[in-house]
Amino acid sequence: MGNSYKIIGGKTLKGEITLAGAKNAATKIIIASLLADSKSTLENIPQIGDVEVTLDIIKSLGATFQWLNHNTLEIDPTTLKNYSVPLEDSGKNRMPILFFGPLLHKFGKAEVPVLGGCKIGSRPVNYHIDAYTKLGAEIEYHDHNYTVSTKGLQGTTIVLDYPSVGTTENILLGACLAQGTTVIQNAAIEPEIEDLVRYLQAMGAIIYQDVNRTWVIDGVKKLHGSHYRIINDRNEAASFASLAIANQGDILIKGAEQKDLVTFLNWVQKVGGHFEILDKGIRFFDSAKLKGVALETDVHPGFMTDWQQPFTIVLTQAEGVSIIHETVYENRFGYTEALNKMGAKIYLFKECLGSKPCRFAHKDFLHSAIIVGPTPLKGAKIQVPDLRAGFSYLIAALIAEGESELSGIEIIERGYENLKERLINLGANIQ
């Protein structure tokens, strides 16, 4: 991976782009494969930074893997021999804490470093710690890691204060081999979690979704390996769709599925964009007349927080005033300062500029934005702060007048496979 992109903007992009496998499903399913007593073959695994880090961790624990082809991975968990995730993996992404379940079931203990990942707001681990304590684990916190032990996890009822995606996934990984029944209430129900559940079910787990954001898991004695294909990346789909709309381009996103993008597509229509549902994907086109909207992010099935940053670039090109109320992460608008230097007019507020219940009300967080448009953008030198903000900068650079330089692009490539080559195929000028 290089460390920067040089981009000449202003060129209308046209053509086809094919989605990779879902980053947020692939990494969790790789970890889940360690619960089995035999090999798994996983298809549609993207070769990206987050997958590489996750594979480095399972290798350090003694598991073996091999790529059967470019996107098909075979994992053998029977060679696991180590229950300690290396400290050097603590700052790379947020995967280490999800090893609680597999390591406790294999060894009865685990050592896991503190978490890293994108700096978009606090992602407290207390939900994870509280959940595993209720499942019967004993957890101690040290300067750089957690030590966890158990004589056997026991099913229980866990009510989450917030439908955290990572915590829901972590409980699923621990509960499927626990003794008895586990019920997760106020749980996350994102498509990537459903994909994890389908893989666990294919391995022999008993898991079903009940009403009111509830998962029910009947623990089983063992899980076997499985052949499984993960879903395509809906976040990639929304990112490339935002690029097509902001750029007034014509892009067919192959592999995009309407069922995973219903909420996003509604907002595309509200803002004045156009799309066409086809057998092989979704085409985005003819978005010359955009209008301002007021939207709020939320957990699934709401407007996803990962869609907010790319869609903000769309709104800079829309006529009138737009409002975004961010209810998921308190510090996800830090990237807008660089956009304003490029010519955008984005104003941040501590107040909740929306109607949804918000954890950040009356707190000192700039979590609402007013965007005035349309504003022509000009090229600039930009440092990438996090994954989705990085892609929003990429969109901005591609529609801007003149040359932009994006530094820290390894953060973007952490989540988008062969990104430069795929954009060049659409006509982008990137070096």
CORMO-V577349 format. One record per residue. RES is the residue in one letter. PHI is phi in degrees with one decimal (none if undefined). OMEGA is omega in degrees with one decimal (none if undefined). Layout:
res = {RES:RES}
phi = {PHI:PHI}
omega = {OMEGA:OMEGA}
This chain:
res = {M:G:N:S:Y:K:I:I:G:G:K:T:L:K:G:E:I:T:L:A:G:A:K:N:A:A:T:K:I:I:I:A:S:L:L:A:D:S:K:S:T:L:E:N:I:P:Q:I:G:D:V:E:V:T:L:D:I:I:K:S:L:G:A:T:F:Q:W:L:N:H:N:T:L:E:I:D:P:T:T:L:K:N:Y:S:V:P:L:E:D:S:G:K:N:R:M:P:I:L:F:F:G:P:L:L:H:K:F:G:K:A:E:V:P:V:L:G:G:C:K:I:G:S:R:P:V:N:Y:H:I:D:A:Y:T:K:L:G:A:E:I:E:Y:H:D:H:N:Y:T:V:S:T:K:G:L:Q:G:T:T:I:V:L:D:Y:P:S:V:G:T:T:E:N:I:L:L:G:A:C:L:A:Q:G:T:T:V:I:Q:N:A:A:I:E:P:E:I:E:D:L:V:R:Y:L:Q:A:M:G:A:I:I:Y:Q:D:V:N:R:T:W:V:I:D:G:V:K:K:L:H:G:S:H:Y:R:I:I:N:D:R:N:E:A:A:S:F:A:S:L:A:I:A:N:Q:G:D:I:L:I:K:G:A:E:Q:K:D:L:V:T:F:L:N:W:V:Q:K:V:G:G:H:F:E:I:L:D:K:G:I:R:F:F:D:S:A:K:L:K:G:V:A:L:E:T:D:V:H:P:G:F:M:T:D:W:Q:Q:P:F:T:I:V:L:T:Q:A:E:G:V:S:I:I:H:E:T:V:Y:E:N:R:F:G:Y:T:E:A:L:N:K:M:G:A:K:I:Y:L:F:K:E:C:L:G:S:K:P:C:R:F:A:H:K:D:F:L:H:S:A:I:I:V:G:P:T:P:L:K:G:A:K:I:Q:V:P:D:L:R:A:G:F:S:Y:L:I:A:A:L:I:A:E:G:E:S:E:L:S:G:I:E:I:I:E:R:G:Y:E:N:L:K:E:R:L:I:N:L:G:A:N:I:Q}
phi = {none:-78.8:-113.3:-157.5:-115.1:-108.3:-128.1:-99.7:-89.8:93.0:-95.6:-71.8:-96.8:-143.0:133.0:-120.7:-138.4:-104.9:-70.1:-88.8:-65.6:-69.6:-56.1:-75.4:-96.6:-58.5:-64.3:-71.0:-71.0:-60.1:-64.4:-61.2:-61.7:-72.3:-74.9:-83.0:-103.8:-156.9:-70.0:-119.8:-116.0:-115.6:-100.9:67.8:-84.6:-74.2:-91.2:-130.0:-59.5:-64.5:-66.9:-59.7:-62.4:-63.3:-67.3:-61.1:-67.2:-66.7:-66.7:-64.9:-86.3:105.2:-69.7:-116.5:-151.5:-150.5:-82.9:-81.1:-154.1:-57.3:-127.2:-116.5:-121.9:-108.6:-122.3:-113.5:-86.5:-71.6:-95.5:-54.7:-142.1:-135.0:-107.4:-115.5:-75.4:-59.5:-62.3:-66.7:-92.1:-71.2:-100.2:-85.6:-159.7:-104.1:-74.7:-51.6:-68.2:-78.0:-86.5:-48.9:-59.3:-56.6:-72.3:-65.2:-71.3:-83.3:-121.3:78.4:-157.3:-154.7:-123.2:-131.5:-73.1:-66.5:-92.9:-121.1:107.8:-66.1:-91.2:-119.2:134.3:-70.7:-125.1:-62.9:-94.1:-62.2:-60.8:-63.5:-63.1:-61.4:-63.8:-72.6:-63.0:-67.4:-76.9:108.5:-93.1:-103.9:-126.5:-121.3:-102.0:-117.1:-58.7:-125.9:-155.0:-113.4:-109.8:-127.8:-145.6:-161.1:-94.1:141.5:-70.6:-121.4:-59.1:-160.2:-102.7:-123.2:-107.1:-81.3:-66.2:-144.3:-72.9:-69.7:-65.1:-61.0:-67.7:-59.3:-61.9:-63.8:-65.4:-57.2:-65.8:-83.5:-78.0:-67.6:-113.9:-77.4:-82.6:93.5:-106.2:-113.9:-119.8:-108.9:-104.8:55.3:-88.5:-77.2:-133.1:-60.3:-55.5:-67.7:-70.2:-60.5:-66.2:-59.2:-62.8:-63.2:-66.1:-60.2:-63.3:-62.8:-83.6:115.1:-74.9:-114.6:-140.2:-142.9:-97.5:-104.4:-67.9:58.7:56.4:-122.9:-110.7:-121.8:-124.0:-93.0:-63.3:-117.8:-81.4:-155.9:-124.4:-113.0:-65.7:-148.9:-97.1:-146.0:-111.4:-80.5:-71.8:-74.9:-86.4:-69.8:-70.4:-59.9:-58.0:-66.1:-64.2:-69.1:-64.6:-61.7:-61.0:-60.5:-71.5:-63.3:-84.8:55.3:-92.8:-141.0:-126.5:-92.8:-97.1:-74.6:94.4:-72.0:-118.4:-58.8:-61.9:-91.6:-128.2:-55.2:-64.3:-60.5:-65.0:-59.9:-72.4:-59.8:-69.4:-62.9:-79.8:105.1:-79.5:-126.2:-146.0:-134.3:-83.9:-121.4:-60.6:-97.9:160.7:-127.7:-100.4:-114.1:-160.7:48.6:-115.4:-76.4:-116.7:-103.5:-132.0:-65.6:-138.7:-120.1:-134.0:-130.7:-78.2:-165.1:-69.6:-56.7:-95.3:-76.4:-73.0:-65.9:-61.7:-70.9:-87.8:-61.9:-67.9:-61.1:-70.5:-59.6:-63.4:-56.5:-69.4:-66.7:-103.3:-94.5:-74.6:98.6:-104.6:-119.8:-129.7:-124.6:-109.3:-90.0:-109.2:-100.7:-122.0:-81.3:-129.7:-99.6:-105.4:-61.0:-72.5:-71.4:-59.5:-66.6:-65.9:-64.0:-66.9:-84.2:120.8:-71.1:-121.3:-123.1:-119.8:-104.8:-139.1:-79.1:-72.5:-81.5:-90.2:-177.8:-106.5:-72.6:-57.0:-134.1:-68.0:-103.7:-62.4:60.9:-120.9:-87.2:-123.2:-81.2:-120.7:-128.2:-133.1:-111.3:-119.5:-107.4:-146.5:-82.1:-127.2:-67.2:-106.3:-119.8:-58.9:-158.4:-93.3:-134.9:-99.1:-76.8:-91.4:-156.5:-60.0:-71.6:-61.2:-59.4:-69.4:-64.4:-63.4:-62.5:-60.7:-58.5:-65.7:-72.7:-100.3:-79.1:-82.4:92.9:-101.5:-122.4:-126.4:-104.1:-100.3:77.4:-72.2:-61.9:-67.4:-68.4:-68.6:-61.9:-122.9:-129.1:-77.9:46.2:-62.2:-58.2:-64.6:-66.8:-72.3:-59.6:-64.1:-87.2:107.7:-70.2:-101.4:-129.6:-124.0}
omega = {174.1:179.9:177.9:170.4:165.6:-171.9:170.1:-173.9:173.4:-179.1:178.8:-175.9:180.0:175.9:-177.6:175.2:-175.5:-179.6:170.5:174.5:-173.8:178.2:-174.1:171.3:-174.6:-176.3:-178.8:-179.5:174.1:178.1:-179.3:-179.1:-179.9:178.5:-172.2:176.5:179.4:-173.5:169.8:173.1:-174.2:179.6:176.8:176.8:-179.4:175.4:-177.3:-175.9:-177.8:176.2:179.3:178.7:-179.4:177.9:175.9:-179.9:-177.3:175.2:179.4:179.0:176.6:177.3:179.4:178.5:173.3:174.6:178.5:168.1:-170.7:-175.5:178.3:-171.8:174.2:-177.8:177.5:-178.5:-174.2:-179.0:177.9:-178.2:-173.2:-177.8:-175.8:175.2:-175.6:179.8:-178.4:177.6:-172.4:-174.2:-172.2:174.2:-172.7:-176.6:-170.2:-175.3:178.8:176.7:177.6:-173.4:-178.9:-176.9:177.9:179.8:-179.3:-170.7:-174.5:178.9:179.8:170.5:-171.0:180.0:176.0:-166.2:172.6:179.2:-176.2:-179.9:-176.4:-177.7:-177.7:174.8:-170.6:180.0:-177.0:176.6:179.2:-177.2:-179.8:-178.1:-177.8:172.7:178.3:177.6:175.8:178.4:172.1:-171.5:175.6:178.4:175.5:-174.8:-173.8:-176.8:174.7:169.3:-173.5:177.5:177.6:171.8:179.7:179.8:-177.4:177.7:-177.9:174.0:-178.2:177.7:-178.2:175.7:-179.3:-177.3:-178.0:179.7:-177.0:-179.5:177.4:178.5:-177.8:178.5:178.5:-178.9:178.8:-171.5:-172.7:176.0:176.7:177.6:178.7:-173.6:175.2:176.9:177.3:179.7:-173.6:-175.7:172.2:-177.1:-179.0:177.3:179.0:175.4:176.2:178.0:175.3:179.5:179.7:177.2:178.0:177.1:177.4:177.8:-179.9:179.1:176.2:-175.2:173.0:-179.0:177.6:-177.4:173.7:173.6:-176.8:170.2:176.5:-176.5:172.3:-177.0:176.3:-175.2:179.5:176.1:179.3:177.5:-176.9:172.2:-171.8:175.5:-178.4:-178.5:173.8:-171.7:179.6:176.7:172.3:-178.8:180.0:179.1:-179.0:176.2:177.7:176.1:-178.5:-177.1:-179.3:-177.4:-173.2:-178.7:179.3:-171.8:171.4:179.3:-176.4:-178.6:176.4:-177.0:-177.3:-175.1:-179.8:-172.9:-174.7:-178.5:179.4:-177.7:175.2:-179.3:173.1:-179.8:179.6:-177.4:178.1:176.6:180.0:175.9:-179.7:178.9:-180.0:179.9:-174.3:178.7:-179.9:179.4:177.6:-171.1:170.5:-178.8:-173.8:-176.4:-178.7:-179.8:-177.3:178.5:172.8:-177.4:177.9:174.2:179.6:173.4:179.6:14.8:178.3:178.5:-170.1:179.6:178.3:176.6:-171.8:-173.6:175.2:-177.8:175.8:178.0:174.8:-175.7:174.8:-179.4:-179.0:-179.8:174.9:-175.0:173.3:178.5:171.6:174.6:-178.7:-176.7:-174.5:177.7:-171.9:-172.4:-173.8:178.5:-179.3:-176.9:-172.7:179.6:179.3:178.4:177.6:177.0:177.7:177.8:178.5:175.0:-176.8:-176.9:-175.2:-177.0:175.4:-176.5:174.9:-179.5:-178.9:-174.1:-177.3:172.7:-171.9:179.4:-172.8:179.2:177.2:175.7:-170.3:-178.0:175.2:-172.5:171.9:-177.7:169.4:-176.9:179.9:-177.9:-1.1:178.2:173.4:-179.5:178.3:-178.6:-178.2:171.4:-171.9:173.6:-178.0:-178.6:-179.7:-169.7:-174.3:174.2:178.1:178.9:177.1:175.2:178.9:176.4:-179.4:-179.4:-178.0:178.2:-176.0:173.2:176.2:-173.0:173.3:173.0:178.8:177.1:-178.3:-174.5:174.1:176.5:177.2:-177.3:173.6:-174.1:-178.2:-176.1:176.2:-171.3:-176.5:-177.4:-179.7:178.6:176.4:179.2:175.7:-179.8:-179.9:177.6:-176.5:171.8:none}
